[in-house]
Every structure is written in structure tokens, then in C-alpha cells.
Amino acid sequence: GINAEYGKQWYQRRVRVTALISHSVPNPRFFAPGIRNPVSLHCPIPFKELRFGTYHKYVSYSEEAVSSVFQQLLTLIPGEIKDVPIGHLYLSKMAHMNTILVETAQDMELWREQSETLTPQTKMVYSICTRSSLRQYMQSAAQKTRAIKIFKSIFDQIDIFITPTIPILPKKIDEGALAYGELDEFNLTLTMWFVYLANLCGLPAVTINAGYSEKEGLPVGVQLMGPWWREDMLFEAAAALEQQLKEPKRQYKP
């Protein structure tokens, strides 16, 4: 279903970007320490022996309703939950956002013919994309490398890094948004508060339903992140936690 010419241009641009990045990062094997191929879904480490960690200051930005459910889930984890600070969080978030902007800008020319169909908000975002430079992209790549090094060090200390999936409760979708679309930068940024790190660093992650907020009856998720190529530990931990969770009662009625 992809136009042949579009596909050709997309591929050529990605090859050029990949060639540039390959000269700006360390040995490629660094990105997959302890590479195991194919990935096994059988975890040799039992749940009770997995080492869990979180960054309490990081997760403290969550709404009270989310934090309450998250703290209750932590009580189901055997052993100590290590507090593992993460450096340069703001820079990593900016690197993630800028990478998306630059890569979006690469494809903008292909969609100029459809500009009349775009909303003013979307046009504004595209305008911002065009102002991102290759230099910014390279700086973002350097920060990505720094973030990967930080998580490599973290996963020398723990097996699973756990946070809420998002720090806020789900927001009601406006009727106008269903008909015309919506650009809610504030809530969009908040919903990516915990998930962008896995996306930026290429880490495997899984989300489970940890329960529902007491007052609103809205779902609260918990995200588990693991080292590269260790999906087996994530499935082991997620399955064990789901088995321990009592079936929550959903009070919210759409």
C-alpha cells in the first residue's frame, strides 16, 4: 500500500542518516550487551530472585491516584526494591523529542500536496519540525548514547526497572477531537513521561494493569523495563505480578 516513489525516497533518507549516525556512536555491539539470538522466552531466574529497582524521585511526579495504585503493587514484589537514580533525564527527553521532530521533517516534502487537509495545529507542529537541524539530530544521538550507558550501568545492579506506565489518569476525549482530531501537547508530553526512555534506548518493556483509581475507577498501568534481549525476565515478572493481583473492580461507567 506504499507508493513506490515514496518508499524509495524514505529508504534513501534513512540510509543517509544511518551512515551519519554510525560515525558518531561507539562500537555497535555496545547497543546489545550480552546479545542473545534468538531471544528465549524461558526465564532461568525465578520471580522471587529477580532484582527490582525504581527511581523514587522520578515516579513521584505521578498523580496521587496513580501513585497509590503503584505503591500497592510494589508490596507484591519480594525483597528490597532498589532506588536507582537516572542522570540527565531532561536531556534524554529532549533528545527523544528532537529525534522524532527531525525524522518527521525528513518526510514532510512528500506530504506538502496534502497540506490543505491539515489542521492549523498540525501545520504548526510541521513548521517546528522544519526548524530542527542535523546538528541537533547528532546532539540527540550523542545523548542517546549517554542514556544507553546509564541504563547499562543500572542493569548491572538490577534486573527489572519498574514505574507507572503514565503519571496521570486517562483523560476524557472531547467530542470535537473525535470528529476533527486534537493536538494536546501538555497531556501528550505527560503520557510519555515514563515510556520514552525505553523507546530512546531500545529497551524491551511491558505494561500490565495494576488496578483502578479508587475515586474515578480509571485504569492504572505499571511498566516493567528490562535489559536488552531479556524479554524473558519481563514476561516472568509480568505474569507473576498478574497472578498475585486480585481482580480489581471497575467503577467507571463510560
C-alpha positions as CSV (number, residue, x, y, z in Angstrom):
1,G,0.0,0.0,0.0
2,I,3.0,2.4,0.0
3,N,3.7,4.4,-3.1
4,A,6.9,3.2,-4.8
5,E,8.4,6.6,-5.1
6,Y,7.7,7.5,-1.5
7,G,9.2,4.2,-0.4
8,K,12.4,4.9,-2.4
9,Q,12.8,8.4,-1.0
10,W,12.1,7.2,2.5
11,Y,14.7,4.5,2.2
12,Q,17.4,6.8,0.7
13,R,17.0,9.3,3.5
14,R,17.2,6.6,6.2
15,V,20.4,5.2,4.7
16,R,22.0,8.7,4.7
17,V,21.0,9.2,8.4
18,T,22.2,5.7,9.4
19,A,25.5,6.4,7.7
20,L,26.0,9.6,9.6
21,I,25.0,8.1,13.0
22,S,27.3,5.1,12.5
23,H,30.2,7.5,12.7
24,S,29.0,9.3,15.8
25,V,28.4,6.4,18.2
26,P,30.6,3.7,19.9
27,N,31.1,0.2,18.7
28,P,27.6,-1.0,17.5
29,R,27.9,-4.1,19.7
30,F,27.7,-1.8,22.7
31,F,24.0,-1.3,21.9
32,A,23.3,-5.0,22.6
33,P,25.4,-6.1,25.5
34,G,25.3,-9.8,26.1
35,I,23.5,-10.3,22.8
36,R,21.5,-13.5,22.7
37,N,19.9,-14.6,19.5
38,P,17.3,-15.9,19.2
39,V,15.6,-14.4,22.3
40,S,14.4,-17.2,24.6
41,L,11.0,-16.7,26.4
42,H,12.1,-19.1,29.2
43,C,13.5,-17.2,32.1
44,P,16.1,-19.2,34.1
45,I,15.7,-16.8,37.1
46,P,12.6,-17.4,39.2
47,F,10.4,-14.3,40.0
48,K,11.4,-14.3,43.7
49,E,15.1,-13.9,42.8
50,L,14.6,-11.1,40.2
51,R,16.1,-7.8,41.4
52,F,13.7,-4.8,41.1
53,G,14.5,-1.2,41.1
54,T,12.8,2.2,40.6
55,Y,13.7,5.9,40.8
56,H,11.5,7.2,43.6
57,K,12.1,10.9,42.7
58,Y,11.2,10.2,39.1
59,V,7.9,8.4,39.9
60,S,7.0,11.0,42.5
61,Y,5.7,13.2,39.6
62,S,2.7,10.9,39.3
63,E,-0.8,12.0,40.3
64,E,-1.8,10.8,43.7
65,A,-4.3,8.3,42.3
66,V,-1.7,6.7,40.1
67,S,1.0,6.7,42.9
68,S,-1.4,5.0,45.3
69,V,-2.0,2.0,42.9
70,F,1.7,1.9,42.0
71,Q,2.8,1.7,45.7
72,Q,0.3,-1.0,46.4
73,L,1.7,-3.1,43.6
74,L,5.3,-2.6,44.9
75,T,4.2,-4.5,48.1
76,L,3.7,-7.6,45.9
77,I,7.4,-7.7,44.9
78,P,9.6,-9.9,47.2
79,G,12.8,-8.4,48.5
80,E,14.1,-4.9,48.5
81,I,13.3,-2.5,45.7
82,K,16.5,-0.6,45.0
83,D,16.4,3.2,44.4
84,V,18.4,3.8,41.2
85,P,18.8,7.4,40.2
86,I,18.9,8.2,36.5
87,G,21.0,11.1,35.3
88,H,20.3,13.6,32.5
89,L,16.5,12.7,32.4
90,Y,15.6,16.1,30.9
91,L,18.3,15.9,28.2
92,S,17.2,12.4,27.3
93,K,13.6,13.6,27.0
94,M,14.7,16.5,24.7
95,A,16.8,14.1,22.6
96,H,13.8,11.8,22.2
97,M,11.5,14.6,21.1
98,N,14.1,16.2,18.8
99,T,14.8,12.8,17.1
100,I,11.1,12.5,16.3
101,L,10.9,16.1,15.0
102,V,13.9,15.7,12.7
103,E,12.7,12.3,11.3
104,T,9.3,13.7,10.8
105,A,10.8,16.7,8.9
106,Q,12.6,14.2,6.5
107,D,9.2,13.1,5.1
108,M,7.4,16.5,5.1
109,E,8.1,17.3,1.4
110,L,6.3,14.1,0.4
111,W,3.1,15.4,2.1
112,R,3.1,19.0,1.0
113,E,0.4,18.3,-1.6
114,Q,-2.0,17.4,1.2
115,S,-1.2,20.5,3.3
116,E,-4.7,21.9,2.7
117,T,-6.2,18.9,4.6
118,L,-4.1,19.5,7.7
119,T,-5.4,21.4,10.8
120,P,-3.7,24.6,11.9
121,Q,-2.3,22.7,15.0
122,T,-0.7,20.0,12.8
123,K,0.7,22.7,10.4
124,M,2.3,24.3,13.5
125,V,4.0,21.1,14.5
126,Y,5.3,20.5,11.0
127,S,6.6,24.1,11.0
128,I,8.6,23.3,14.2
129,C,9.9,20.1,12.6
130,T,11.4,22.1,9.7
131,R,13.4,24.2,12.1
132,S,15.3,21.2,13.6
133,S,18.8,20.9,12.2
134,L,21.1,17.9,11.5
135,R,23.4,19.3,14.3
136,Q,20.5,18.9,16.8
137,Y,19.9,15.4,15.5
138,M,23.6,14.5,16.0
139,Q,23.5,16.0,19.5
140,S,20.4,13.9,20.3
141,A,22.2,10.8,19.1
142,A,25.1,11.6,21.5
143,Q,22.6,12.0,24.3
144,K,21.0,8.7,23.3
145,T,24.4,7.0,23.6
146,R,24.8,8.6,27.1
147,A,21.4,7.3,28.2
148,I,22.2,3.8,27.0
149,K,25.4,3.9,29.0
150,I,23.4,4.9,32.1
151,F,21.0,2.0,31.7
152,K,23.8,-0.4,31.1
153,S,25.1,0.6,34.5
154,I,21.6,0.4,36.0
155,F,21.1,-3.2,34.7
156,D,24.4,-4.2,36.3
157,Q,22.6,-3.6,39.6
158,I,19.0,-4.7,38.9
159,D,17.1,-6.9,36.5
160,I,13.8,-5.0,36.2
161,F,13.2,-1.2,36.3
162,I,9.6,-0.5,37.3
163,T,7.5,2.7,37.0
164,P,3.9,3.6,36.4
165,T,3.0,3.4,32.7
166,I,1.9,7.0,32.6
167,P,1.9,9.5,35.6
168,I,-1.7,10.7,35.0
169,L,-5.2,9.1,34.9
170,P,-6.7,8.7,31.4
171,K,-8.3,11.9,30.1
172,K,-11.7,12.1,28.6
173,I,-11.7,12.5,24.9
174,D,-13.5,15.6,23.8
175,E,-16.3,15.1,21.2
176,G,-14.7,17.6,18.9
177,A,-11.5,15.6,19.0
178,L,-13.3,12.5,17.7
179,A,-14.6,14.5,14.7
180,Y,-11.7,16.7,13.9
181,G,-8.6,15.5,15.8
182,E,-6.8,17.1,18.6
183,L,-3.3,18.3,19.5
184,D,-2.9,18.3,23.3
185,E,0.8,18.9,23.8
186,F,0.6,19.1,27.6
187,N,-1.1,15.7,28.1
188,L,0.8,14.1,25.2
189,T,4.1,15.1,27.0
190,L,2.8,13.7,30.3
191,T,1.7,10.4,28.8
192,M,5.3,9.8,27.5
193,W,6.9,10.7,30.9
194,F,7.9,7.2,31.7
195,V,7.7,5.3,28.3
196,Y,10.1,7.5,26.3
197,L,13.2,6.0,27.9
198,A,12.6,2.5,26.6
199,N,11.9,4.0,23.1
200,L,15.0,6.1,23.2
201,C,17.4,3.4,24.4
202,G,15.8,0.4,22.6
203,L,14.9,-1.4,25.8
204,P,12.2,-4.0,26.0
205,A,9.3,-3.1,28.1
206,V,5.9,-4.5,29.1
207,T,2.8,-2.9,30.7
208,I,0.3,-4.6,33.0
209,N,-2.9,-3.4,34.6
210,A,-2.1,-2.7,38.2
211,G,-5.7,-1.8,39.2
212,Y,-8.1,1.2,39.1
213,S,-8.1,4.5,40.9
214,E,-10.2,4.4,44.0
215,K,-12.3,7.5,43.3
216,E,-12.6,7.6,39.5
217,G,-12.4,3.9,38.8
218,L,-10.0,4.5,35.9
219,P,-7.2,2.0,35.0
220,V,-3.7,2.4,36.2
221,G,-0.8,0.7,34.4
222,V,2.6,-0.3,35.6
223,Q,5.6,-0.6,33.2
224,L,8.4,-3.1,33.5
225,M,11.7,-2.4,31.7
226,G,14.5,-4.9,31.3
227,P,17.9,-5.2,29.7
228,W,18.4,-5.6,26.0
229,W,17.4,-9.1,24.8
230,R,15.9,-10.1,28.1
231,E,12.2,-10.2,27.3
232,D,12.1,-13.5,29.2
233,M,12.6,-11.7,32.5
234,L,9.8,-9.2,31.7
235,F,7.3,-12.0,30.8
236,E,8.3,-13.8,34.0
237,A,7.8,-10.8,36.2
238,A,4.6,-9.6,34.5
239,A,3.0,-13.0,34.7
240,A,3.9,-13.4,38.4
241,L,2.5,-10.0,39.3
242,E,-0.7,-10.5,37.4
243,Q,-1.3,-13.8,39.2
244,Q,-0.9,-12.0,42.6
245,L,-3.1,-9.1,41.7
246,K,-6.7,-9.5,42.8
247,E,-9.2,-8.8,40.0
248,P,-9.9,-5.1,40.5
249,K,-13.4,-3.7,40.4
250,R,-14.0,-1.1,37.7
251,Q,-16.4,1.5,38.9
252,Y,-16.2,3.9,36.0
253,K,-19.1,3.9,33.6
254,P,-18.3,5.4,30.1
